Amino acid sequence: MAAYMRSVICLVSIERNALLGRGSGVIVETKRYVRGLRRTPVRVLFPEGETDKVLKTTPTEQNHRLQNVKKEKETKVAATRRQEEKDFVKEHGHIKKEERTHVQQTTPKLPHVTDAKDYIDGLRFERAFPGDKRLARLVSVARSRTFREHQGKILLEGRRLICDALDAGANPQMVFFSRVDKLRELPLDKLKRATLVKVKFEEIKIWSDVVAPQGVIAIFSRPDPSRMNFSNRGHSVPLSLICDNIRDPGNLGTMLRCAAAAGCHDVLLTKGCVDAWEPKVLRAAMGAHFRLPIYPSLDWDDIEKHLPHPVTVHVADRFLETEDTQVKASHTPSKPGDYGWVSNRPNRKNVRYEEYESDSDSDREEEGLSLPIVDSKVYHDAWAKSPTALVIGGETQGLSLESVHLAEKTAGHRLFIPVVPDVDSLNSAMAASILLFEGRKQLLKLMQTSGRKWKSKVEQFS
């Protein structure tokens, strides 16, 4: 029996080898069968009449289909986007050649098609394409005083400042915003002639001057004070502020804010002052640029032309008061109070002028200009009795000699603010605020008591 079984097994083995040798596919190994199950099934196409019979596809096949559809859609969208960029380059011919080539050859990572989302209340806005340098270029040049003066552009950041400019009649040229809701916060009816560009918030954060940007930056034409619409003109008094050599942006911005709050008629800036449209000055002024006329970079001949006739010019000068009538010429100030706006020993009879600092003192001596003689007054005495101008000098250079000559010419006074002993002087912005509001109080009191005569003077001033 054992021999019979061995012969059967041998015969089966021989037949199996013979069949495999002839290439027959009858016997299939288990390993090959398992590999066959792992393959993706063949796609079945049904006849036209049997389209309702659909087989369920595997997840892998569904992913392949979605990827193919997405690639086709992205290809069409990218082609449309490139055509839009070509049209944009043709419309803006001022773009440099290398930037034009970059725009034409670059395919955006996130393609975009112009659709209904590119319009807001009837206004069309653009989307900054990758590599768009308009924001960086405009912000960089707008920070330069030379560019602002030669090209006539200013940079405003933040909703409040932009709204103040639009309300005053300033002309917007280009507005960059990060979200549509930020643009809706602005009066859209006044942005019809401006170019609206949507950029990423990261771009605005890079070029912003503030720690927490609001997501909106605008480029305006440099405003002309004679054409602006100032809303608070009805509350102004015949009082002008003259800023002489104010070189600190924070001080100048604060002084402009105080002038607007005190209802000054206008503000005149000499050529030695910092630019009124400096970003730091704009932030410190809190919209004062669009509430009263500001005339920058004036020499003293132009300042006299801007003032009414007649007018009284008062100065808040640096001076040294002593108890003795004889003062040594070699005396040098030893504390900040000697340089500032105040005096701790107000003695009107014994007052000596310090020499006015100037780079051209020798030239003035050759021209025969003598130091002016101007009486001093405490700030709360009556000094604003008619259309008045107040001159505030810088803390470093002080007042110019021309300002004191103008005060002498118009019978003005040197105003000072007494403080307690051993206290440092007030800075220029603080002194300006005290004197401006005191002048407003005195002028309003005269306007109430004088009646018609005073109204005629005010009309001449305006």
RORO-235707 format. One record per residue (C-alpha): y, x, z; residue number from 1. Coordinates in Angstrom, 3 decimals. Layout:
<atom <Y,X,Z>,NUM> ...
***
This chain:
<atom <0.000,0.000,0.000>,1> <atom <2.358,2.826,0.791>,2> <atom <1.576,4.493,-2.500>,3> <atom <2.341,1.236,-4.346>,4> <atom <5.752,0.922,-2.706>,5> <atom <6.654,4.505,-3.594>,6> <atom <5.817,3.865,-7.237>,7> <atom <8.001,0.706,-7.342>,8> <atom <10.988,2.493,-5.812>,9> <atom <10.610,5.343,-8.283>,10> <atom <10.434,2.927,-11.224>,11> <atom <13.613,1.111,-10.101>,12> <atom <15.418,4.417,-9.734>,13> <atom <14.399,5.538,-13.204>,14> <atom <15.549,2.235,-14.784>,15> <atom <18.883,2.421,-12.927>,16> <atom <19.562,5.950,-14.179>,17> <atom <18.626,4.910,-17.683>,18> <atom <21.010,1.968,-17.673>,19> <atom <23.879,4.095,-16.319>,20> <atom <23.159,6.723,-18.902>,21> <atom <23.514,4.167,-21.724>,22> <atom <27.084,3.171,-20.401>,23> <atom <26.101,-0.320,-19.410>,24> <atom <28.605,-2.175,-17.216>,25> <atom <26.032,-4.334,-15.500>,26> <atom <25.961,-2.359,-12.272>,27> <atom <29.378,-2.061,-10.603>,28> <atom <29.968,0.158,-7.613>,29> <atom <31.497,-1.399,-4.486>,30> <atom <34.309,1.144,-4.377>,31> <atom <35.448,0.362,-7.890>,32> <atom <35.289,-3.365,-7.178>,33> <atom <37.631,-3.040,-4.211>,34> <atom <40.152,-1.005,-6.255>,35> <atom <40.145,-3.705,-8.866>,36> <atom <41.152,-6.337,-6.312>,37> <atom <44.225,-4.335,-5.332>,38> <atom <45.750,-4.408,-8.804>,39> <atom <48.574,-6.808,-9.731>,40> <atom <47.136,-9.847,-11.532>,41> <atom <47.926,-10.362,-15.205>,42> <atom <50.690,-12.802,-16.046>,43> <atom <49.337,-15.986,-17.632>,44> <atom <51.322,-17.747,-20.411>,45> <atom <50.507,-21.386,-20.938>,46> <atom <50.874,-23.342,-24.199>,47> <atom <54.063,-25.334,-24.751>,48> <atom <52.438,-28.599,-23.785>,49> <atom <51.135,-27.305,-20.475>,50> <atom <54.292,-25.816,-18.941>,51> <atom <53.938,-27.973,-15.833>,52> <atom <50.870,-26.019,-14.795>,53> <atom <52.274,-23.032,-12.922>,54> <atom <50.339,-20.485,-10.942>,55> <atom <51.732,-19.118,-7.727>,56> <atom <53.089,-15.587,-8.115>,57> <atom <52.700,-12.858,-5.600>,58> <atom <55.661,-11.599,-3.516>,59> <atom <55.633,-8.339,-5.454>,60> <atom <56.069,-10.156,-8.764>,61> <atom <58.899,-12.261,-7.323>,62> <atom <60.733,-9.118,-6.195>,63> <atom <60.414,-7.624,-9.663>,64> <atom <61.872,-10.771,-11.186>,65> <atom <64.835,-10.839,-8.780>,66> <atom <65.584,-7.184,-9.402>,67> <atom <65.571,-7.683,-13.175>,68> <atom <67.916,-10.679,-12.938>,69> <atom <70.237,-8.786,-10.588>,70> <atom <70.382,-5.781,-12.915>,71> <atom <71.235,-7.985,-15.900>,72> <atom <74.000,-9.719,-13.920>,73> <atom <75.436,-6.424,-12.653>,74> <atom <75.465,-5.041,-16.198>,75> <atom <77.479,-8.008,-17.472>,76> <atom <79.835,-7.929,-14.487>,77> <atom <80.432,-4.190,-14.834>,78> <atom <81.285,-4.599,-18.506>,79> <atom <83.792,-7.332,-17.664>,80> <atom <85.285,-5.205,-14.875>,81> <atom <85.731,-2.198,-17.166>,82> <atom <87.545,-4.408,-19.666>,83> <atom <89.900,-5.625,-16.903>,84> <atom <90.640,-2.041,-15.896>,85> <atom <91.399,-1.088,-19.493>,86> <atom <93.831,-4.002,-19.722>,87> <atom <95.421,-2.916,-16.434>,88> <atom <95.873,0.656,-17.701>,89> <atom <97.507,-0.626,-20.891>,90> <atom <99.880,-2.779,-18.838>,91> <atom <100.846,0.045,-16.427>,92> <atom <101.647,2.894,-18.762>,93> <atom <103.134,5.030,-15.983>,94> <atom <99.676,5.996,-14.632>,95> <atom <98.904,9.654,-15.194>,96> <atom <96.508,10.676,-17.952>,97> <atom <93.794,11.990,-15.642>,98> <atom <93.945,8.757,-13.590>,99> <atom <93.708,6.682,-16.775>,100> <atom <90.566,8.570,-17.838>,101> <atom <89.070,8.102,-14.386>,102> <atom <89.716,4.359,-14.481>,103> <atom <88.161,3.931,-17.918>,104> <atom <84.992,5.903,-17.149>,105> <atom <84.298,4.798,-13.565>,106> <atom <81.874,1.958,-12.927>,107> <atom <82.602,0.342,-9.548>,108> <atom <79.940,0.379,-6.875>,109> <atom <80.711,-3.241,-6.003>,110> <atom <81.523,-4.936,-9.322>,111> <atom <83.959,-7.799,-9.283>,112> <atom <84.823,-10.531,-11.735>,113> <atom <88.191,-12.283,-11.710>,114> <atom <87.574,-15.810,-10.531>,115> <atom <89.281,-18.556,-8.544>,116> <atom <89.281,-16.370,-5.432>,117> <atom <91.890,-14.085,-7.047>,118> <atom <94.528,-16.786,-6.798>,119> <atom <96.314,-18.003,-3.689>,120> <atom <98.622,-21.008,-3.967>,121> <atom <99.198,-20.283,-7.636>,122> <atom <99.903,-16.561,-7.154>,123> <atom <97.492,-14.094,-8.704>,124> <atom <96.656,-10.920,-6.815>,125> <atom <94.852,-7.792,-7.929>,126> <atom <92.022,-5.942,-6.272>,127> <atom <92.374,-2.194,-5.888>,128> <atom <89.694,-0.465,-7.933>,129> <atom <87.809,2.607,-6.608>,130> <atom <90.045,5.647,-6.737>,131> <atom <93.216,3.529,-6.866>,132> <atom <96.011,5.787,-5.601>,133> <atom <98.929,3.390,-5.830>,134> <atom <99.105,2.782,-2.078>,135> <atom <98.890,6.471,-1.187>,136> <atom <101.433,7.467,-3.835>,137> <atom <103.997,4.810,-2.959>,138> <atom <103.700,5.283,0.800>,139> <atom <104.049,9.051,0.471>,140> <atom <107.182,8.911,-1.627>,141> <atom <108.688,6.041,0.361>,142> <atom <108.603,8.244,3.460>,143> <atom <110.856,10.768,1.742>,144> <atom <114.588,10.253,2.239>,145> <atom <115.342,11.907,-1.104>,146> <atom <113.069,9.477,-2.924>,147> <atom <114.463,6.472,-1.078>,148> <atom <117.996,7.408,-2.058>,149> <atom <117.292,8.413,-5.662>,150> <atom <114.692,5.782,-6.570>,151> <atom <116.090,2.965,-4.447>,152> <atom <112.855,2.028,-2.650>,153> <atom <112.080,1.382,1.003>,154> <atom <108.811,0.847,2.871>,155> <atom <108.341,-2.056,5.287>,156> <atom <105.234,-2.635,7.389>,157> <atom <104.259,-5.685,9.386>,158> <atom <104.649,-9.432,8.968>,159> <atom <107.838,-9.815,11.010>,160> <atom <109.792,-7.060,9.276>,161> <atom <108.733,-8.235,5.807>,162> <atom <109.644,-11.851,6.617>,163> <atom <113.075,-10.769,7.888>,164> <atom <113.671,-8.869,4.668>,165> <atom <112.620,-11.822,2.501>,166> <atom <114.794,-14.238,4.485>,167> <atom <117.799,-11.952,4.008>,168> <atom <117.272,-11.895,0.231>,169> <atom <115.687,-8.455,-0.213>,170> <atom <113.787,-7.887,-3.461>,171> <atom <110.036,-7.161,-2.993>,172> <atom <108.316,-5.001,-5.612>,173> <atom <104.733,-4.531,-4.393>,174> <atom <102.763,-5.908,-1.438>,175> <atom <99.472,-4.422,-0.194>,176> <atom <97.308,-6.560,2.102>,177> <atom <93.808,-6.307,3.559>,178> <atom <92.907,-10.010,3.881>,179> <atom <94.087,-13.193,2.218>,180> <atom <95.036,-14.776,5.541>,181> <atom <97.439,-11.875,6.124>,182> <atom <99.153,-12.710,2.843>,183> <atom <99.369,-16.390,3.779>,184> <atom <101.505,-15.453,6.789>,185> <atom <104.303,-14.444,4.392>,186> <atom <106.553,-16.884,2.474>,187> <atom <104.613,-16.909,-0.791>,188> <atom <107.377,-18.656,-2.708>,189> <atom <109.472,-15.474,-2.340>,190> <atom <106.730,-13.189,-3.664>,191> <atom <106.453,-14.587,-7.192>,192> <atom <108.005,-11.501,-8.810>,193> <atom <106.112,-8.983,-6.669>,194> <atom <102.801,-7.310,-7.493>,195> <atom <100.162,-8.311,-4.930>,196> <atom <97.295,-5.866,-4.371>,197> <atom <94.328,-6.408,-2.074>,198> <atom <93.042,-3.174,-0.544>,199> <atom <90.589,-2.247,2.160>,200> <atom <91.871,-2.192,5.715>,201> <atom <90.697,1.414,6.013>,202> <atom <93.181,2.402,3.296>,203> <atom <96.067,0.725,5.111>,204> <atom <94.982,2.324,8.384>,205> <atom <95.081,5.773,6.785>,206> <atom <98.627,5.413,5.448>,207> <atom <100.099,3.334,8.266>,208> <atom <102.612,4.767,10.751>,209> <atom <101.522,2.546,13.655>,210> <atom <98.507,2.772,15.928>,211> <atom <97.352,-0.816,15.302>,212> <atom <98.270,-1.759,11.702>,213> <atom <98.769,-5.423,10.873>,214> <atom <97.151,-5.091,7.465>,215> <atom <100.200,-5.626,5.249>,216> <atom <102.629,-3.096,3.715>,217> <atom <105.411,-3.862,1.234>,218> <atom <107.655,-1.819,-1.042>,219> <atom <111.174,-3.274,-1.457>,220> <atom <114.200,-2.345,-3.491>,221> <atom <116.827,-0.660,-1.347>,222> <atom <119.003,-3.571,-0.107>,223> <atom <122.674,-3.803,-1.004>,224> <atom <124.601,-4.953,2.117>,225> <atom <127.197,-6.766,0.000>,226> <atom <124.503,-8.983,-1.572>,227> <atom <122.388,-9.736,1.474>,228> <atom <122.314,-13.107,3.220>,229> <atom <122.753,-12.481,6.945>,230> <atom <121.949,-15.520,9.050>,231> <atom <123.965,-14.578,12.166>,232> <atom <127.343,-14.124,10.487>,233> <atom <128.664,-17.212,12.236>,234> <atom <128.127,-15.591,15.648>,235> <atom <129.752,-12.240,14.872>,236> <atom <132.943,-10.903,16.454>,237> <atom <135.510,-8.527,14.888>,238> <atom <133.766,-5.443,16.260>,239> <atom <132.428,-2.543,14.180>,240> <atom <130.057,0.181,15.333>,241> <atom <130.537,3.687,13.890>,242> <atom <127.592,6.029,14.446>,243> <atom <128.718,9.652,14.287>,244> <atom <126.010,12.330,13.990>,245> <atom <123.220,10.213,15.481>,246> <atom <120.163,12.270,14.583>,247> <atom <117.451,10.756,16.767>,248> <atom <115.615,7.907,14.954>,249> <atom <114.806,6.061,18.171>,250> <atom <118.407,6.138,19.354>,251> <atom <119.773,4.963,16.025>,252> <atom <117.270,2.103,15.801>,253> <atom <118.113,0.988,19.341>,254> <atom <121.838,1.122,18.587>,255> <atom <121.365,-1.010,15.467>,256> <atom <119.379,-3.523,17.510>,257> <atom <122.143,-3.661,20.149>,258> <atom <124.806,-4.051,17.445>,259> <atom <122.959,-7.018,15.978>,260> <atom <122.468,-8.580,19.417>,261> <atom <126.153,-8.108,20.325>,262> <atom <127.252,-9.799,17.084>,263> <atom <128.940,-6.785,15.493>,264> <atom <130.582,-7.349,12.147>,265> <atom <128.992,-4.259,10.569>,266> <atom <127.662,-0.756,11.261>,267> <atom <129.011,2.385,9.580>,268> <atom <126.951,5.595,9.533>,269> <atom <128.389,9.037,8.846>,270> <atom <126.624,11.582,6.657>,271> <atom <125.346,13.432,9.720>,272> <atom <123.183,10.503,10.858>,273> <atom <119.466,10.118,10.311>,274> <atom <118.503,7.796,7.464>,275> <atom <118.715,4.158,8.527>,276> <atom <115.555,3.331,6.519>,277> <atom <113.394,5.895,8.288>,278> <atom <110.138,4.243,9.493>,279> <atom <110.891,5.091,13.148>,280> <atom <114.395,3.656,12.850>,281> <atom <113.005,0.462,11.316>,282> <atom <110.518,-0.018,14.150>,283> <atom <113.130,0.617,16.856>,284> <atom <115.686,-1.706,15.213>,285> <atom <113.295,-4.694,15.206>,286> <atom <114.760,-6.309,12.075>,287> <atom <118.431,-5.499,12.770>,288> <atom <118.713,-4.066,9.237>,289> <atom <118.560,-7.633,7.903>,290> <atom <120.933,-9.226,10.418>,291> <atom <124.164,-7.324,9.789>,292> <atom <125.571,-5.031,7.067>,293> <atom <124.725,-1.342,7.440>,294> <atom <126.606,1.200,5.313>,295> <atom <124.961,4.667,5.420>,296> <atom <126.091,8.190,4.450>,297> <atom <129.849,7.617,4.610>,298> <atom <132.551,10.253,4.958>,299> <atom <135.611,9.494,7.039>,300> <atom <137.741,8.469,4.072>,301> <atom <135.153,5.826,3.162>,302> <atom <134.916,4.706,6.785>,303> <atom <138.636,4.014,6.891>,304> <atom <138.292,1.934,3.724>,305> <atom <135.572,-0.219,5.329>,306> <atom <137.689,-0.928,8.404>,307> <atom <140.238,-3.770,8.422>,308> <atom <143.970,-3.279,8.696>,309> <atom <145.119,-3.232,11.372>,310> <atom <142.245,-1.979,13.543>,311> <atom <141.955,-0.058,16.807>,312> <atom <139.333,2.703,16.978>,313> <atom <137.932,3.687,20.370>,314> <atom <135.566,6.592,21.038>,315> <atom <132.927,7.204,23.692>,316> <atom <133.574,10.918,23.876>,317> <atom <132.168,13.831,25.810>,318> <atom <134.818,15.112,28.163>,319> <atom <135.214,17.047,31.380>,320> <atom <137.325,15.741,34.222>,321> <atom <138.583,17.991,37.025>,322> <atom <140.563,17.550,40.202>,323> <atom <142.979,20.366,39.432>,324> <atom <145.561,20.242,36.703>,325> <atom <144.843,23.864,35.829>,326> <atom <141.426,24.283,34.253>,327> <atom <140.004,27.585,33.241>,328> <atom <139.372,27.857,29.535>,329> <atom <136.147,29.778,30.199>,330> <atom <134.570,26.887,32.072>,331> <atom <131.145,25.927,30.698>,332> <atom <129.347,22.683,31.553>,333> <atom <126.496,23.205,33.979>,334> <atom <124.696,19.842,34.023>,335> <atom <123.805,17.111,31.533>,336> <atom <126.485,14.815,32.934>,337> <atom <129.149,17.211,31.677>,338> <atom <127.863,16.697,28.141>,339> <atom <127.172,12.991,28.187>,340> <atom <128.920,9.687,28.092>,341> <atom <129.802,9.425,31.762>,342> <atom <131.952,10.965,34.480>,343> <atom <131.315,10.835,38.231>,344> <atom <134.982,11.494,39.144>,345> <atom <137.154,9.179,37.042>,346> <atom <140.662,10.608,37.278>,347> <atom <142.701,9.436,34.320>,348> <atom <145.633,11.779,34.937>,349> <atom <143.711,15.037,35.040>,350> <atom <141.545,15.087,31.903>,351> <atom <140.736,18.083,29.755>,352> <atom <139.047,17.841,26.365>,353> <atom <136.116,20.023,25.642>,354> <atom <136.192,21.897,22.384>,355> <atom <134.462,19.840,19.720>,356> <atom <131.414,21.548,18.329>,357> <atom <131.538,22.030,14.612>,358> <atom <130.210,24.516,12.094>,359> <atom <133.631,24.796,10.530>,360> <atom <135.868,25.341,13.568>,361> <atom <137.425,28.401,11.998>,362> <atom <138.250,26.445,8.862>,363> <atom <139.913,23.741,10.954>,364> <atom <142.057,26.331,12.718>,365> <atom <143.119,27.751,9.378>,366> <atom <144.053,24.259,8.206>,367> <atom <146.252,23.873,11.289>,368> <atom <144.375,20.899,12.795>,369> <atom <145.223,20.512,16.471>,370> <atom <143.154,18.774,19.105>,371> <atom <144.157,15.091,19.312>,372> <atom <145.634,13.503,22.414>,373> <atom <143.851,10.256,23.318>,374> <atom <144.134,8.473,26.647>,375> <atom <140.987,7.563,28.550>,376> <atom <139.916,4.230,29.981>,377> <atom <137.123,2.858,32.087>,378> <atom <134.828,0.720,29.956>,379> <atom <135.541,-2.528,31.867>,380> <atom <139.320,-2.285,31.412>,381> <atom <140.885,-4.335,28.622>,382> <atom <140.510,-2.282,25.441>,383> <atom <139.279,-4.847,22.868>,384> <atom <142.496,-6.772,22.179>,385> <atom <142.299,-6.994,18.376>,386> <atom <139.828,-6.134,15.587>,387> <atom <138.090,-3.112,17.056>,388> <atom <135.817,-0.256,16.018>,389> <atom <133.737,1.758,18.477>,390> <atom <132.570,5.312,17.691>,391> <atom <129.409,6.648,19.350>,392> <atom <128.587,10.335,18.941>,393> <atom <125.241,12.077,19.002>,394> <atom <123.926,13.695,22.149>,395> <atom <123.552,17.126,20.545>,396> <atom <126.631,17.512,18.379>,397> <atom <128.876,14.946,19.968>,398> <atom <131.791,13.346,18.170>,399> <atom <133.365,14.894,15.122>,400> <atom <137.008,15.899,15.200>,401> <atom <137.835,13.314,12.507>,402> <atom <136.709,10.442,14.734>,403> <atom <139.059,11.439,17.545>,404> <atom <141.921,11.905,15.080>,405> <atom <141.239,8.373,13.848>,406> <atom <141.362,7.075,17.431>,407> <atom <144.674,8.842,17.950>,408> <atom <145.991,7.437,14.677>,409> <atom <145.112,3.841,15.607>,410> <atom <146.254,4.085,19.269>,411> <atom <142.694,3.903,20.566>,412> <atom <141.195,5.179,23.811>,413> <atom <138.405,7.365,25.087>,414> <atom <135.985,5.106,26.956>,415> <atom <133.723,6.283,29.734>,416> <atom <131.179,4.707,32.075>,417> <atom <131.436,5.855,35.718>,418> <atom <128.175,6.460,37.568>,419> <atom <127.267,7.562,41.061>,420> <atom <127.358,11.292,41.863>,421> <atom <124.447,13.618,41.011>,422> <atom <123.054,11.311,38.300>,423> <atom <122.466,12.528,34.774>,424> <atom <124.365,10.985,31.912>,425> <atom <123.283,7.973,29.890>,426> <atom <121.998,8.567,26.400>,427> <atom <123.875,7.422,23.312>,428> <atom <121.879,4.206,22.794>,429> <atom <122.359,3.057,26.404>,430> <atom <126.077,3.838,26.336>,431> <atom <126.447,1.982,23.039>,432> <atom <124.768,-1.140,24.416>,433> <atom <127.032,-1.235,27.504>,434> <atom <130.227,-0.712,25.521>,435> <atom <129.296,-3.136,22.725>,436> <atom <128.524,-6.029,25.051>,437> <atom <131.655,-5.332,27.076>,438> <atom <133.683,-5.373,23.879>,439> <atom <132.054,-8.640,22.817>,440> <atom <132.896,-10.216,26.171>,441> <atom <136.533,-9.186,25.913>,442> <atom <136.849,-10.366,22.294>,443> <atom <135.258,-13.744,23.001>,444> <atom <137.632,-14.236,25.921>,445> <atom <140.610,-13.524,23.671>,446> <atom <139.240,-15.847,21.001>,447> <atom <139.115,-18.679,23.512>,448> <atom <142.619,-18.119,24.888>,449> <atom <144.584,-17.058,21.816>,450> <atom <143.638,-19.907,19.515>,451> <atom <145.071,-19.971,15.997>,452> <atom <146.736,-16.553,16.072>,453> <atom <143.438,-14.909,16.884>,454> <atom <141.603,-16.865,14.188>,455> <atom <143.982,-15.496,11.551>,456> <atom <143.195,-11.941,12.667>,457> <atom <139.473,-12.628,12.504>,458> <atom <139.802,-13.971,8.973>,459> <atom <141.558,-10.758,7.935>,460> <atom <138.759,-8.745,9.513>,461> <atom <136.029,-10.580,7.639>,462> 
***
